[in-house]
Structure formats: C-alpha cells, structure tokens
Amino acid sequence: MKNVIATLIAGLFATAAFAQAPAAPAASVPAKVEAAHTKAVVKADAKEAQTVVKADAKEAKAVVAAKTEVVSAKTQAATTKAKAHHKAKHTKAKADAKLASATAEAAPAVAK
C-alpha cells in the first residue's frame, strides 16, 4: 500500500511540475515561421516594386524614343517639303525662262 500511495504522490508532483513548465519551445517555432513568412512577403513586395519601377522606366523611355522619332519624322518631312517646293519653284522658273526665250525668238520672226 505504501508503494501505491508513493506512486500516486509522485505522479501528482510530476503532473504539477509539467503543468507549470513554460511552453517556450512550442511558441518559438511559430514565431520563427512567422518571421520567415514576413521576410518572404517583404522580399516579394520589394521585388514587385522594383519590377514595376523598371517597367515604368522602360515605358517612359519608349515614349520618349517614340516622341523623338515623331519629331525627327516631322523635321524630315518639313525638310523634304521645303526641298520639293524649292525644286518646283526652280523648275517653274526654268520653264518660264524657256517660254520667255522661245517667245523672244519667235517674236522677231513674226515681226519680220
């Protein structure tokens, strides 16, 4: 009987000691997991932000290049138009000069 009572008392003390033990190891594992999760989320957000900034910069660069190409095309078109007008004016002047020359040559022949 003494052994049974001693075992019950020892069990009671063991249970009381186990109930008072802190649960630190069990709580620190989720904290580590939570920290790793938070770190991964922050890293993913930073990478996303960096990719968005790069994409915006690339788009802005393309817009600038397109505007530059448009300005260049407009300038080239204006230059081409100016050359065409100059060439046409020169050709008309030549034609007028030929007509005047032909008229001048024909006028004395008619007068004779």
VENZI-V953618 format. One record per residue. N is the residue number from 0. RES is the residue in one letter. D_LAST is the distance of its C-alpha to the last C-alpha in whole Angstrom. Layout:
N RES D_LAST
N RES D_LAST
This chain:
0 M 167
1 K 166
2 N 163
3 V 162
4 I 162
5 A 160
6 T 157
7 L 157
8 I 157
9 A 155
10 G 152
11 L 152
12 F 151
13 A 149
14 T 147
15 A 147
16 A 146
17 F 143
18 A 142
19 Q 141
20 A 139
21 P 136
22 A 133
23 A 131
24 P 130
25 A 129
26 A 127
27 S 125
28 V 123
29 P 121
30 A 120
31 K 119
32 V 117
33 E 116
34 A 114
35 A 113
36 H 111
37 T 110
38 K 109
39 A 107
40 V 105
41 V 104
42 K 103
43 A 101
44 D 99
45 A 98
46 K 96
47 E 95
48 A 94
49 Q 92
50 T 90
51 V 89
52 V 88
53 K 86
54 A 84
55 D 83
56 A 82
57 K 80
58 E 79
59 A 77
60 K 76
61 A 74
62 V 73
63 V 72
64 A 70
65 A 68
66 K 67
67 T 66
68 E 64
69 V 62
70 V 61
71 S 60
72 A 58
73 K 57
74 T 56
75 Q 54
76 A 52
77 A 51
78 T 50
79 T 48
80 K 46
81 A 45
82 K 44
83 A 42
84 H 40
85 H 39
86 K 38
87 A 36
88 K 35
89 H 33
90 T 32
91 K 30
92 A 29
93 K 27
94 A 26
95 D 24
96 A 23
97 K 22
98 L 20
99 A 19
100 S 17
101 A 16
102 T 14
103 A 13
104 E 12
105 A 10
106 A 9
107 P 6
108 A 5
109 V 5
110 A 4
111 K 0
